[in-house]
Amino acid sequence: MPVVDMVQIEKRYAGQWVALSDDRKKVVASGSTLKEALANARKKGIQDPILSKIPREFLEYIL
């Protein structure tokens, strides 16, 4: 699977749940909860979207 640059999605949807297209390049719906994002996607006819929580901020970790 090719690498997908999600920087713009992360900036725009920080702190929200997103429903992504099959190729993971486009947000088809969003919401403040998982249930809301899924319901919004289903209203648009997408029954089984890829769901992801976008963090409010990104931190670097060194292990």
HELIX and SHEET records of a PDB file:
HELIX    1   1 VAL A    7  ARG A   12  1                                   6    
HELIX    2   2 LEU A   34  LYS A   43  1                                  10    
SHEET    1   A 3 VAL A  27  GLY A  31  0                                        
SHEET    2   A 3 TRP A  17  LEU A  20 -1                                        
SHEET    3   A 3 ILE A  50  LYS A  53 -1                                        
END                                                                             
